[in-house]
Amino acid sequence: MKDLIQIDARSREPKYQQILNEVISSIEKGTLNHGQQLPSISELSNWQNVAKVTVAKAYEELRQRGVILAKHGKGFYVANTEVRGVLNIFLLFDTLNPYKETLYFALKAGLPENTRLNLFFHHYDRHLFETQISNNLSNYNYFVIMPHFNEDVSAVINRIPKDKLVIIDKSVDGVTGTYAAVYQDFENDIYNALTSGLDLLKKYKKVTLVLARGQFQFVPDGIIKGFKKFAKQQEIKCAIVDNLVSGSFKKGEAYLLFSDRDMISFVKEVHTLGWKLGKDIGLISYDDTPMKEILEGGITVISTDFEGMGQTLSKMISQKQRQKIANPSALIRRKSL
């Protein structure tokens, strides 16, 4: 019983609100059942080192909501287990772009109509990422986090209760406990995608991965590892460069680009040179968008299924699942390769 209601002294959330939320969460999880007795005001005050008036305030609000009832001389008991309210979701992306929009709308479409889905951005700023999470810990009952950093950001994520946490797109090794996640396996995804396109890549003398350093672009370390693994195991000359440099393209070679801005610059320069994509020079882009389906007759991409990711997310949240699922990724063949 002592462990039933826990208070985090470091939290900015008022202690009475923490008690209230802990009781409701315990009822939702089935830890507290109809008719079960709660700790007395004195017991909870002593166990959690909080004032009796704080516990009394939380219990009174729960009583007014009809969640608990007071029996004179006996204590407080669970009166209602139908306590699940509106889903109030904190959604933290890095930036907004076409494939994140696809993910967002697929997630939204699969959630109940009365869901509150609030979207935030961290723009690859670790301080902003940590501040936005810390300042909102008491305001939402689900936290959907896209931790696009190659450095460890697990400390702040671990402050989120695991029954409220969903990590998307990139896994974070330091996050403990049982929580939900839908992620890309970047290292194996790029290796498998390039291997599946080996018949096309062998047309080219060399394959160059362009990282777009210094741009508003996140490149997971796993992608570089997977590309190096492919280069080591296949009989194809490969290289990695930080940025796309105008005038450096070579006929008979293929380029894997992360930045959509780089992709547009690449296509324009290929036009200027009078070369043909897929014949004189090869192009693979990362992450699919509707534009890439039609540009130049189709740009070959390595991409995860962002719509599928959103659908999986909505199902996990709606059904309170705590699984870790690798979202499928593949090479989509089009004319540019």
N, C-alpha and C positions, 0 to 999 in steps of 0.2 A: 504493500500500500504506500510505503514511503516514496517509491520510485514512480508512482502514478502521475504525480504533478511535479514537474521540474521548472525551476525558475533560473534564467540566465542573468546573472548580476551585471554582465557587460552589455546587455541589450539596451537599446534606447526605448524599447517598448515598455510602457508602464507595467509594473508588476501585477496589478489587478487584471490587466488585459492578458498578460501571459497566463495567469491562472485560468481565466475564462476560456482562452483558446486551447489550453491543455485539456480541460474537461471536455470541450466539444470534440477535439481531436481523438481523445480516448473513446468517446462514444462512437464516433465514426469508424474507428478501427476495431470496435468490439471489445476493447479492454474494459470498458464500463458498460454494463448492461442495465436494462430496465429493472428498477427496484433495488439496484445495488447501492449500498451506503457509501458516501464520500467521507474523507477524513473530516474530523471536526475542525472548527475554526482554530481552536487552540493547538491541535495536533499539527495542522498544516503551517501555522505560524511558527511553531518550534522547529519543525523539520526543515523548513526553507528559510528560516531566519528573516521573516517579514512581519510587519506589524499586523495585529489581529484585525485592525480596521481595514487593511488592504484586502485580506481574505474575505472579510464580511462584505466589502463592496463588490467583489467578484461574484460571490454566492448570491447576493441580492439581485444583481443584474441577471444571472442565470435563472433565478426564481421568477423574476418578472417576465422573462422570455418563455417560461413554462418548461424549461429544460430540467430543472430540479424542483423538489418541494421540501419544505421543512416540516418535520413531525415534532411537535412540542415534547421536549424532554428526551428525544431520541436522536435527533440529528438531521442530516440532509441526505436525500435519496434521489436517484435518477428517475425522472417522471416521464421523459419523452426521448426516444432514440431517433426520431425523425428530425435531425438537426442539420442535415446537409443544406447549405445555402447556395447562393449563386457562386459559380466559379469565377474567381477574381485572379487573373493570371498576369504575372510580370514576365514580359518577353524581352530578352536582351540580345540584340544582334550586334555585329560589328558595324556594318554599314548597310544601306539599302541599295539593291541593284535588281535587275530583272529576275534572276533565279531566286533571290531572297523573297521577292514578291510572290513568286509561285509557291514557295514554302509557306509563307504567311497566309495566303488565301486558302490553301489546302487545309492548313491547320484550323483556320477560322470556320471553314465550311463544315468540318466534322464535329464541332463543339455545339452544345446546346445554344439556342438562340439568345438566351439571356446572359450568356457568358460575357464578362468584362475582360477584354484582351488589350492590355496597355503595352505599347511598343516603345522600347528605349534603344539607344545606340551608344557604344563605347568608343568607336573610331580608333581601335587599337591602342587606346590610352589606358594603361593599367590602373592609374590612380582614379580615373573616371569610372572604370569597370568596378573597382572595389567600393567606391563611394556610392554608386547607384545601388549596388546590392545592399550595402550596410544601411543606407537610409530608407530602404523599403522593406526590411525584414518583417515588420509588423503589419504591413499594409496589404499583403496578398496571401492567398492560400495555395498558389502554385508559382514556382519560379522556373522558367524555361530559359536556359543560359547557353549562349554560343561563345565558348571561351577561346577565341582565336588569338592565342598567344603561344609562342614557343617556350616561354619561361613559365615557371611554376606559379599558378594562381589558385592553388587548391585551398590555401588557408581561408580565404574569404568565402569560397564555395562551401567549405565544410561548416560554416556558420548557419547554412540553410538546413532546416530539418529535412532528413532524407525522404520522408513521406511526402514532402512538398517539392522536391527537386527533380528536374528533368534536364539532362545535359544533351545538347544537340550538336551534330556535325563533327566535333573534335572531342575525343576522350581525354580525360585528365587523370593521370596515374595516381596522384596524391589524394584524390577524393575517397574518403572511407565510407563504409557502411553499405547498406542495400538501397539503391536508388535507381531511377529510370534513366535510360540513355538511348538515343538513336544517333549513331555516329558513322563517319566514313573511316574505313581502314586504309588510310592514305598510302602507306608503303606498299601493301599488297595490291591495292586497286590500280595504281599506276603501272606496277610491274605486270599484272595480268592483262591490263588493257593494251599495253605496248606489245606484249607477247602475242595477243590475239590478232594484232595487226602486222605481224612480222612479214607476211607476204607483200604488203604494201611498202613497209619501211625498207625492205631489201632493195627497192628500186633506187634508193638514195645512197650517196657516198657517206653521208654523215647525218646524225640527228642531234640538234642542239636544243637544250632546255634553257629558256630565257626566264629569269626569276622576277624581273620587274622590281628590283630593290629600290627603295626610296619612293616608290609610288604608294598610293592608298590600296595596297594589295597584300593579303596575308598568304604566305607560302609555307605550309606545314613542313617541319623537318622530315616527316615521313615520306613526303613526295620526293625529296632529294635522295633519301636512302633507297627508295624503290627504283628511282631512275638509275642510280649507280649500280644497283643489283642487276637491272636489265642490261646495262652496258657491259658489265663483267661477264654475264652468262651468254650473251648473244654475240655473234660475229658481225657486229655493226659498230662503226666508229661513232662515239658519242662525246658530247661536251656540255658543260654547264657554264653559262655566263650570267652576270648580274643584271645586265640591262640590254635592251635592243638598241643597236647603234645603226643609224642610217648609213647606207652605203656598204655595210658589212655583209649583206646577204650574198650567198654564192649559189650559182646555178647547180642543180643536181643534188642539193641538200634539203633536208627537212627541218622545220622549226616547231617546237612546242612552246606556245605562248600562254602566260597566265593572265596578263592584263588585256582587257578588251580595247583599251586605248592603243596598246602595242599592235593588236590585231588589225585595227583600222589603218594604222601607219604602215604596217607590213603590206597590206593589200594595195594601198595607194602606190607604194614604191614598186611593187611587182608590176602594176599597170604602167608606171612610168618607164620601167625597163623593157616593157613589151613581152614579158614572160607570161606563161599560163600556169595557174595554180593546178597542182595535181599532175603536171607533166614536166615543166621546167624546174619547179620548186615545190616543196611540200609544206603544208600548214596544218597543225593540230592546235586547237584551242582548248582551254580548260573551262568546264562548266557550260552547259547548254542553255541557250535562250532561243525564243522564236526567231529573232533576227538571224541567228547562225544557221537556221534551217534553210533560209532563202538567199543569204548573201553569197555572191559568186557561185550560185547554183548549189550551195550547201557547204558549210565549213565542218570538217571532221572534228569531233570533240571527244574528250574523255570527261565523262560526267556521271555524277550520282543522280538518282531519281528524286528531285526535290519535291515534286508533287506527292510521290509515295512517302517521302519522309514526313511531310505534313499530315498525311492521312494516318500514318503509324502513330505520330505524336498525339493526335486528337483521340485516337482509340485508347492509348495508354493512360491519358489523363482522365477520360470519361470513365474508364473501367478500373482506375486506380492500380494499374499494373506497374510493377517495379522490375522490369527486365532491361537487359542491355542488348541492343539489336544493331548489327552492322547493316547499314543501308546499302543496297546493291549499287554497283557502279560498272560502267562498261565503256568501250570504245564504240562510238557511233560513226559509221563510215559514210563519208560524203565526198564530193568531188575534189575538195582541196588537197587530198592526199593521194 
